[in-house]
Amino acid sequence: MSHIFLSYSRADRPIAQVIAEALEAEGFSVWWDKVLRAGQTYDEVTENMLRDSAVVVVLWSQTSVKSKWVRAEATLGQRSCEMVPAMIEEADRPIMFELTQTADLIGWNGDRNEARWAEFVADIKRSLDKHTAAETAASAAAAPAVPSAQNDATIETVFWTSIKDGDDPADFEAYLSRYPDGHYAALARNRLVAVQAAGASTPAPKTPEPKPTPKPAAPAPVAEKAIKTEKKKSSSPLPMLIGAVAVLGIGGWFGMQALNPPAPGPGPDVEPPSPPAAASCSVCPKMVDLPGGSFTMGSPASEANRSGNEGPQREVTLRPFSISATEITRQQWQLCADAGACRADPGGDSSEPVTRVSYDDAVAYTTWLSQQGERRYRLPSEAQWEYAARGGTETAYWWGTSFPGKGAVSGGIADTVSLPDNPFGISGMLGNVREWVADCYVNNYSDAPSDGRVVSKSGCQLFVVRGGSWRLGAAEHRAANRARNERSVRDRSVGFRVVAEPAGN
């Protein structure tokens, strides 16, 4: 029997692992889905472990409060054992759990001596004692069997109840994928047909296919350290641009650009349309030009703290590109907010990295930035990010194999000007805040491109975040570590940086 069942969203796995390991260090036995063994069925094992555990610890975050699975586990846990919820992120709890006292672990970084952690552990111990006393009393009284209605409170039933009146086809598809022969399978199929028919009149816009370009020549060898540059390309407007400006006038041309911003996230092999040229870009971040080259992406099986989604390792060859020397700062973001193209940042105007930005917020910034000068900006592809983060090294961290190291940050967000550069002259990589990249999340690299292109899928909702943050530990700071967030999540430990084709290309 496990003392504790840990319920959380997959997007929160890094902090869930920190909490699970800390609970085990306190002497508890903890079950969470990372310990599933090959061949085990998630639903069957999860349901059995929920029923056999004395306490269910639910980690509430902006992602988990929306998860039907976490709600189902919390509901079943509340019925069959004791529940001790904890907030790991600022979020509105599901209304059914609003009255349940909830621990505050927002920003907790693994310090077991912190008062909040001690109170959380004490709450769990009280719940364990309460559960043990209830079991003892029930045994002594030879309590009758649990009514069949309560036995029916399975994860399947709770999950179905939570979606049956909704209008999101993905919920019913998720149910049928998990329970193709379930109790409510026929109802789910009928409901799926109905909601799809209702939405057929307003189909989602299709993502345009990228235009292929000729395969680039072999890139130049990796330099020992990239050279920071402030050079700009000379203006060379195309005849089409001249014609459009002549017909529409300057204001009309820029109005069309605002109404038709470039699609986010093209890969390095897609030649985006050039934005209108400008003499200079005073609002653009300082960029580091990287010469391109080949590197081994992912982690070897022997690397400590490795996860399965970091392989198989493969060689990736990249064209030259430029990447921002630091994470995008609050000062840089504020310029976009002042222009009305980005949402306001309550964190102030400083050289700290901007956080609490969703994937879509970050893309909005790159779209605005691309309209300010001669270059096209976007989020880095996952391969570009890892190449830049490694800085030409092959160890778990750019500074070596030990943690913490020169680039690690703990206790709170650090100012970007205080962080050391890696061998490529880029700061804040593998530390400070996690960073959005342009790729849609996939579970491994089996079908990943070898040329560093962005991995994209129509309608993608889960995007990759990379790098460690001040809230996380050794595992998440590794160059190969990967996590995922829903595109709408705004986390106080997640920011971003940008890439562009180098000046002169």
C-alpha positions as CSV (number, residue, x, y, z in Angstrom):
1,M,0.0,0.0,0.0
2,S,1.3,3.5,-0.9
3,H,0.8,6.2,1.7
4,I,0.4,8.8,-1.0
5,F,-1.0,9.0,-4.6
6,L,0.3,12.0,-6.4
7,S,-2.1,13.5,-9.0
8,Y,-0.8,16.2,-11.4
9,S,-0.8,17.3,-15.0
10,R,1.9,16.0,-17.3
11,A,2.9,19.6,-18.0
12,D,3.9,19.9,-14.3
13,R,6.0,16.8,-14.2
14,P,9.3,18.6,-13.3
15,I,7.8,20.1,-10.1
16,A,5.8,16.9,-9.4
17,Q,9.1,15.0,-9.5
18,V,10.7,17.4,-7.0
19,I,7.7,17.0,-4.7
20,A,7.6,13.2,-5.0
21,E,11.3,12.9,-4.2
22,A,10.9,15.3,-1.2
23,L,7.9,13.3,0.2
24,E,9.9,10.1,-0.1
25,A,12.8,11.8,1.7
26,E,10.3,12.5,4.5
27,G,9.6,8.7,4.8
28,F,6.4,8.4,2.8
29,S,5.8,5.9,0.0
30,V,4.6,7.7,-3.1
31,W,2.9,6.4,-6.2
32,W,2.8,8.6,-9.4
33,D,2.5,7.6,-13.0
34,K,6.2,7.9,-13.7
35,V,6.7,4.6,-11.9
36,L,4.4,2.7,-14.2
37,R,6.2,-0.4,-15.5
38,A,6.3,-1.7,-19.1
39,G,3.0,-3.5,-19.9
40,Q,1.0,-2.0,-17.2
41,T,-2.3,-0.4,-18.1
42,Y,-2.6,3.2,-16.9
43,D,-6.3,3.3,-16.0
44,E,-6.3,-0.1,-14.2
45,V,-3.2,0.6,-12.2
46,T,-4.1,4.2,-11.4
47,E,-7.6,3.2,-10.2
48,N,-6.2,0.4,-8.0
49,M,-3.5,2.7,-6.6
50,L,-6.1,5.4,-5.8
51,R,-8.2,3.0,-3.9
52,D,-5.3,1.5,-2.0
53,S,-3.6,4.8,-1.0
54,A,-4.4,6.5,2.2
55,V,-3.9,10.1,0.9
56,V,-4.2,11.6,-2.5
57,V,-2.1,14.7,-3.0
58,V,-3.4,16.9,-5.9
59,L,-1.1,19.5,-7.4
60,W,-3.2,22.4,-8.8
61,S,-1.8,24.5,-11.5
62,Q,-3.1,26.5,-14.5
63,T,-2.9,23.3,-16.5
64,S,-4.2,20.7,-14.0
65,V,-7.3,22.7,-13.0
66,K,-8.4,22.2,-16.7
67,S,-7.5,18.5,-16.8
68,K,-10.4,16.1,-16.8
69,W,-8.1,13.4,-15.6
70,V,-6.8,15.3,-12.6
71,R,-10.3,16.3,-11.6
72,A,-11.4,12.6,-11.9
73,E,-8.5,11.5,-9.8
74,A,-9.2,14.2,-7.2
75,T,-12.9,13.3,-7.1
76,L,-12.3,9.6,-6.7
77,G,-9.5,10.2,-4.1
78,Q,-11.8,12.5,-2.1
79,R,-14.4,9.7,-2.0
80,S,-12.2,6.8,-1.2
81,C,-9.4,8.3,1.0
82,E,-8.1,11.6,2.4
83,M,-7.2,14.5,0.0
84,V,-4.5,17.0,0.6
85,P,-4.4,19.5,-2.3
86,A,-1.5,22.0,-3.0
87,M,-1.2,25.0,-5.2
88,I,2.0,24.9,-7.3
89,E,0.8,27.8,-9.5
90,E,-1.7,30.6,-9.2
91,A,-4.9,29.3,-10.7
92,D,-8.7,29.1,-10.0
93,R,-9.4,25.8,-8.4
94,P,-12.4,23.7,-9.7
95,I,-15.5,25.0,-7.9
96,M,-16.1,21.6,-6.2
97,F,-12.7,21.9,-4.4
98,E,-12.9,25.6,-3.5
99,L,-13.8,24.8,0.1
100,T,-11.0,22.3,0.6
101,Q,-8.1,23.8,2.6
102,T,-5.2,23.9,0.1
103,A,-1.4,24.1,0.8
104,D,0.6,26.9,-0.8
105,L,3.7,25.5,-2.6
106,I,3.8,28.2,-5.3
107,G,7.4,28.9,-6.0
108,W,8.7,26.2,-3.6
109,N,12.1,25.1,-4.9
110,G,12.6,21.8,-3.0
111,D,13.9,23.2,0.3
112,R,12.6,20.8,3.0
113,N,13.5,23.2,5.7
114,E,11.0,25.8,4.5
115,A,8.1,26.5,6.8
116,R,5.5,26.0,4.1
117,W,6.9,22.5,3.4
118,A,6.8,21.6,7.1
119,E,3.1,22.6,7.3
120,F,2.3,20.6,4.2
121,V,4.0,17.5,5.6
122,A,2.2,17.9,8.9
123,D,-1.2,18.1,7.0
124,I,-0.4,14.8,5.2
125,K,0.5,13.1,8.5
126,R,-2.7,14.3,10.1
127,S,-4.6,12.9,7.1
128,L,-2.8,9.6,7.4
129,D,-3.7,9.4,11.1
130,K,-7.3,10.2,10.3
131,H,-7.4,7.5,7.5
132,T,-5.9,4.9,9.8
133,A,-8.3,5.7,12.6
134,A,-11.3,5.5,10.2
135,E,-10.1,2.1,8.9
136,T,-9.6,0.8,12.4
137,A,-13.1,1.9,13.5
138,A,-14.7,0.4,10.5
139,S,-12.9,-2.9,11.0
140,A,-14.0,-3.0,14.7
141,A,-17.6,-2.3,13.9
142,A,-17.6,-4.9,11.1
143,A,-19.0,-2.3,8.8
144,P,-21.2,-3.5,5.9
145,A,-20.0,-3.6,2.4
146,V,-19.8,-0.3,0.6
147,P,-23.0,0.4,-1.4
148,S,-22.8,-0.5,-5.0
149,A,-23.5,3.1,-6.0
150,Q,-20.2,4.2,-4.4
151,N,-18.3,1.2,-6.0
152,D,-19.4,2.7,-9.3
153,A,-17.3,5.8,-8.7
154,T,-14.6,4.8,-11.1
155,I,-12.3,7.1,-13.0
156,E,-14.3,6.2,-16.1
157,T,-17.6,7.3,-14.5
158,V,-16.2,10.4,-13.1
159,F,-14.5,11.4,-16.3
160,W,-17.7,10.7,-18.3
161,T,-19.7,12.8,-15.9
162,S,-17.3,15.7,-16.3
163,I,-17.6,15.8,-20.2
164,K,-21.0,14.5,-21.1
165,D,-22.6,17.9,-21.3
166,G,-19.7,19.6,-23.0
167,D,-19.2,20.6,-26.7
168,D,-15.5,19.9,-27.2
169,P,-15.0,16.9,-29.6
170,A,-11.5,16.3,-28.1
171,D,-13.0,15.3,-24.8
172,F,-15.2,12.6,-26.4
173,E,-12.3,11.4,-28.6
174,A,-10.1,11.2,-25.4
175,Y,-12.8,9.1,-23.7
176,L,-13.2,6.7,-26.7
177,S,-9.4,6.4,-27.0
178,R,-9.2,5.4,-23.4
179,Y,-12.4,3.4,-23.1
180,P,-13.3,2.1,-26.6
181,D,-15.6,-0.5,-25.0
182,G,-16.5,1.5,-21.9
183,H,-19.9,1.8,-20.2
184,Y,-20.6,5.1,-22.1
185,A,-18.9,4.3,-25.4
186,A,-22.1,4.4,-27.4
187,L,-23.2,7.6,-25.8
188,A,-19.8,9.1,-26.4
189,R,-19.9,8.2,-30.1
190,N,-23.3,9.8,-30.5
191,R,-22.3,12.9,-28.7
192,L,-19.1,13.2,-30.8
193,V,-21.1,13.0,-34.0
194,A,-23.4,15.7,-32.7
195,V,-20.8,18.2,-31.6
196,Q,-18.8,17.7,-34.8
197,A,-21.9,18.4,-36.9
198,A,-22.6,21.5,-34.8
199,G,-19.1,22.8,-35.5
200,A,-19.0,21.8,-39.2
201,S,-20.3,25.2,-40.3
202,T,-17.3,27.0,-38.8
203,P,-14.3,24.9,-39.7
204,A,-10.9,25.8,-38.2
205,P,-8.6,27.5,-40.5
206,K,-5.9,25.3,-42.0
207,T,-2.3,25.9,-41.4
208,P,-0.6,26.8,-44.6
209,E,2.0,24.4,-45.9
210,P,5.5,25.8,-45.8
211,K,7.2,26.3,-49.2
212,P,10.2,24.0,-49.7
213,T,13.5,25.7,-50.7
214,P,16.6,24.1,-52.2
215,K,18.8,22.2,-49.7
216,P,21.4,24.6,-48.3
217,A,25.1,24.1,-48.7
218,A,27.0,22.4,-45.9
219,P,27.3,24.9,-43.0
220,A,30.6,26.3,-41.8
221,P,32.3,24.6,-38.9
222,V,31.1,25.6,-35.4
223,A,33.2,28.4,-34.1
224,E,34.6,28.2,-30.6
225,K,32.6,31.3,-29.6
226,A,30.0,33.1,-31.7
227,I,30.7,36.7,-32.5
228,K,28.1,39.3,-31.3
229,T,27.2,41.7,-34.0
230,E,25.1,44.8,-34.6
231,K,25.4,44.8,-38.4
232,K,22.2,45.4,-40.4
233,K,21.3,44.4,-44.0
234,S,21.1,47.1,-46.6
235,S,17.6,48.0,-47.8
236,S,16.7,46.2,-51.1
237,P,12.9,46.4,-51.6
238,L,11.3,44.2,-54.2
239,P,9.4,45.5,-57.2
240,M,6.2,44.0,-55.7
241,L,6.7,46.0,-52.5
242,I,7.3,49.2,-54.5
243,G,4.1,48.6,-56.5
244,A,2.1,47.9,-53.4
245,V,3.3,51.0,-51.7
246,A,2.6,53.1,-54.8
247,V,-1.0,51.8,-55.0
248,L,-1.9,51.7,-51.3
249,G,0.3,54.5,-49.9
250,I,2.6,53.9,-46.9
251,G,-0.2,53.8,-44.4
252,G,-2.2,51.3,-46.5
253,W,0.8,49.0,-46.9
254,F,1.5,48.8,-43.1
255,G,-2.2,48.4,-42.4
256,M,-2.2,45.3,-44.6
257,Q,0.8,44.0,-42.8
258,A,-1.0,44.5,-39.4
259,L,-4.1,42.7,-40.7
260,N,-2.1,39.9,-42.2
261,P,0.8,39.1,-39.9
262,P,3.1,36.3,-40.9
263,A,2.2,32.8,-39.6
264,P,4.3,31.9,-36.4
265,G,6.9,29.2,-36.3
266,P,8.3,28.5,-39.8
267,G,11.3,26.3,-39.8
268,P,14.9,27.4,-40.8
269,D,14.3,25.9,-44.3
270,V,11.3,28.1,-45.0
271,E,12.1,31.5,-46.6
272,P,9.6,33.9,-45.0
273,P,8.5,37.0,-46.9
274,S,10.8,39.9,-46.0
275,P,9.1,42.7,-43.9
276,P,9.4,46.3,-45.0
277,A,12.9,47.5,-44.6
278,A,13.9,50.1,-42.0
279,A,17.0,52.1,-41.5
280,S,17.6,50.6,-38.0
281,C,15.8,48.8,-35.2
282,S,16.3,50.5,-31.9
283,V,13.7,48.2,-30.2
284,C,15.2,44.9,-31.4
285,P,17.2,42.8,-28.8
286,K,20.9,42.2,-29.2
287,M,21.5,39.1,-31.2
288,V,24.3,36.5,-31.3
289,D,25.2,35.2,-34.8
290,L,25.8,31.4,-34.8
291,P,27.6,29.9,-37.8
292,G,25.6,26.7,-37.9
293,G,27.0,23.2,-38.1
294,S,26.2,19.7,-36.8
295,F,25.7,18.5,-33.3
296,T,24.3,15.5,-31.4
297,M,20.8,16.3,-30.1
298,G,19.3,14.5,-27.2
299,S,20.8,12.6,-24.2
300,P,22.7,9.3,-24.0
301,A,21.1,6.5,-22.1
302,S,23.9,6.8,-19.5
303,E,23.1,10.5,-18.6
304,A,21.8,10.9,-15.0
305,N,18.2,12.1,-14.7
306,R,17.5,11.3,-18.4
307,S,13.9,10.9,-19.6
308,G,12.7,8.8,-22.5
309,N,11.5,11.8,-24.5
310,E,15.1,12.9,-25.0
311,G,15.9,10.3,-27.5
312,P,16.9,8.6,-29.6
313,Q,20.0,10.7,-30.1
314,R,20.6,11.9,-33.6
315,E,22.9,14.2,-35.6
316,V,21.3,17.5,-36.6
317,T,22.8,19.9,-39.1
318,L,21.7,23.6,-38.9
319,R,22.1,26.6,-41.2
320,P,23.5,29.8,-39.7
321,F,21.0,31.7,-37.5
322,S,21.0,34.4,-34.8
323,I,19.6,34.1,-31.3
324,S,18.9,36.8,-28.7
325,A,21.8,37.1,-26.3
326,T,19.5,37.0,-23.3
327,E,15.9,36.1,-22.6
328,I,13.5,38.7,-23.7
329,T,13.4,41.3,-20.9
330,R,10.5,43.2,-19.4
331,Q,12.0,46.4,-20.9
332,Q,11.9,44.8,-24.4
333,W,8.4,43.5,-23.9
334,Q,7.1,46.8,-22.6
335,L,8.0,48.4,-25.9
336,C,5.6,46.0,-27.6
337,A,3.0,46.6,-25.0
338,D,3.3,50.3,-25.4
339,A,2.7,49.8,-29.2
340,G,-0.5,47.9,-28.4
341,A,0.7,44.7,-29.9
342,C,1.4,42.8,-26.6
343,R,-0.5,42.5,-23.4
344,A,0.6,44.6,-20.5
345,D,3.2,43.1,-18.2
346,P,2.4,43.8,-14.5
347,G,6.0,42.9,-13.5
348,G,7.5,46.3,-14.4
349,D,10.0,47.7,-16.8
350,S,13.4,46.1,-16.0
351,S,16.1,43.9,-17.5
352,E,14.7,40.8,-15.8
353,P,13.2,38.3,-18.2
354,V,9.5,38.7,-18.9
355,T,7.4,35.8,-17.6
356,R,3.8,34.8,-17.4
357,V,3.6,34.9,-21.2
358,S,1.8,32.2,-23.1
359,Y,3.0,30.6,-26.3
360,D,0.6,32.9,-28.2
361,D,1.8,35.9,-26.3
362,A,5.4,35.1,-27.3
363,V,4.4,34.7,-31.0
364,A,2.6,38.0,-30.9
365,Y,5.9,39.7,-29.7
366,T,7.9,38.1,-32.6
367,T,5.2,39.2,-35.1
368,W,5.5,42.8,-33.8
369,L,9.3,42.7,-33.7
370,S,9.4,41.5,-37.3
371,Q,7.6,44.6,-38.4
372,Q,10.1,47.0,-36.7
373,G,13.2,46.3,-38.8
374,E,14.8,44.4,-41.6
375,R,14.7,40.9,-40.1
376,R,12.1,38.2,-39.5
377,Y,12.0,37.0,-35.9
378,R,10.3,34.0,-34.4
379,L,10.7,31.5,-31.6
380,P,13.6,29.1,-32.0
381,S,13.1,25.6,-33.1
382,E,13.8,23.0,-30.5
383,A,17.0,22.0,-32.3
384,Q,18.2,25.6,-32.6
385,W,17.6,26.1,-28.9
386,E,19.5,23.0,-27.8
387,Y,22.4,23.8,-30.2
388,A,22.7,27.3,-28.7
389,A,22.3,26.0,-25.2
390,R,25.1,23.5,-25.5
391,G,27.5,26.1,-26.8
392,G,29.6,23.4,-28.6
393,T,29.7,21.1,-25.5
394,E,28.4,17.6,-25.2
395,T,28.0,17.4,-21.4
396,A,24.7,17.6,-19.5
397,Y,25.3,21.3,-18.8
398,W,27.3,23.7,-20.8
399,W,29.5,24.3,-17.8
400,G,30.2,20.6,-17.3
401,T,28.7,17.6,-15.5
402,S,28.0,18.9,-12.0
403,F,25.0,20.8,-10.6
404,P,24.6,23.5,-9.5
405,G,27.0,25.3,-11.8
406,K,27.9,28.7,-13.3
407,G,24.6,29.1,-15.1
408,A,22.2,27.8,-12.5
409,V,19.8,30.2,-10.7
410,S,17.9,29.5,-7.5
411,G,15.7,31.4,-5.0
412,G,14.1,33.7,-7.6
413,I,14.5,35.2,-11.0
414,A,17.9,36.8,-11.8
415,D,18.5,40.0,-13.8
416,T,19.7,39.1,-17.3
417,V,22.8,41.3,-16.9
418,S,24.0,39.3,-14.0
419,L,24.2,35.9,-15.8
420,P,27.3,34.4,-17.2
421,D,27.7,33.6,-20.9
422,N,28.0,30.1,-22.3
423,P,30.8,29.3,-24.8
424,F,28.7,30.8,-27.6
425,G,28.3,34.1,-25.7
426,I,24.6,33.6,-24.8
427,S,23.4,34.0,-21.2
428,G,20.4,32.5,-19.3
429,M,20.4,29.2,-21.2
430,L,20.0,26.2,-18.8
431,G,18.9,28.5,-16.0
432,N,16.8,31.5,-14.7
433,V,13.5,30.8,-16.5
434,R,12.2,28.1,-18.8
435,E,11.7,29.2,-22.4
436,W,9.1,28.5,-25.1
437,V,10.2,27.1,-28.4
438,A,8.3,26.9,-31.6
439,D,7.9,23.1,-31.8
440,C,4.7,21.2,-31.1
441,Y,5.4,18.6,-28.5
442,V,6.0,15.0,-29.6
443,N,7.0,12.2,-27.2
444,N,10.4,11.4,-28.8
445,Y,12.8,12.1,-31.7
446,S,12.0,8.9,-33.8
447,D,10.5,11.0,-36.7
448,A,12.2,14.3,-35.9
449,P,13.8,16.3,-38.7
450,S,17.6,16.2,-39.0
451,D,17.9,19.8,-40.3
452,G,16.5,21.6,-37.3
453,R,13.2,22.6,-38.8
454,V,10.3,23.4,-36.5
455,V,8.0,20.4,-35.7
456,S,4.5,21.7,-36.4
457,K,1.0,20.1,-36.3
458,S,-2.3,21.7,-37.3
459,G,-4.3,22.6,-34.2
460,C,-1.4,21.9,-31.8
461,Q,-2.2,22.8,-28.2
462,L,1.0,21.5,-26.4
463,F,4.3,23.2,-27.1
464,V,7.8,22.5,-25.9
465,V,9.5,24.5,-23.1
466,R,13.2,24.2,-22.6
467,G,15.9,25.0,-20.0
468,G,15.9,25.0,-16.2
469,S,14.4,27.7,-14.0
470,W,15.0,29.1,-10.6
471,R,12.2,26.8,-9.3
472,L,13.7,23.5,-10.7
473,G,16.6,21.2,-10.0
474,A,19.4,19.3,-11.7
475,A,17.2,17.2,-14.0
476,E,15.5,20.1,-15.7
477,H,18.6,22.2,-16.1
478,R,20.2,19.7,-18.5
479,A,20.6,20.8,-22.1
480,A,18.6,17.8,-23.3
481,N,15.7,18.2,-20.9
482,R,12.3,18.7,-22.5
483,A,8.9,19.7,-21.0
484,R,5.6,20.8,-22.5
485,N,2.9,23.3,-21.7
486,E,-0.5,24.1,-23.1
487,R,-0.2,27.1,-25.4
488,S,-2.4,29.3,-23.2
489,V,-0.5,28.7,-20.0
490,R,1.1,31.8,-18.4
491,D,3.7,30.6,-15.8
492,R,5.8,32.9,-13.6
493,S,8.9,30.7,-14.4
494,V,8.5,30.6,-18.2
495,G,9.7,33.2,-20.6
496,F,11.3,33.1,-24.1
497,R,14.0,34.3,-26.5
498,V,13.9,34.8,-30.3
499,V,15.9,33.8,-33.4
500,A,16.4,35.4,-36.8
501,E,18.3,34.7,-40.0
502,P,21.7,36.5,-39.6
503,A,22.2,39.9,-41.1
504,G,23.5,39.7,-44.6
505,N,21.6,36.4,-45.5
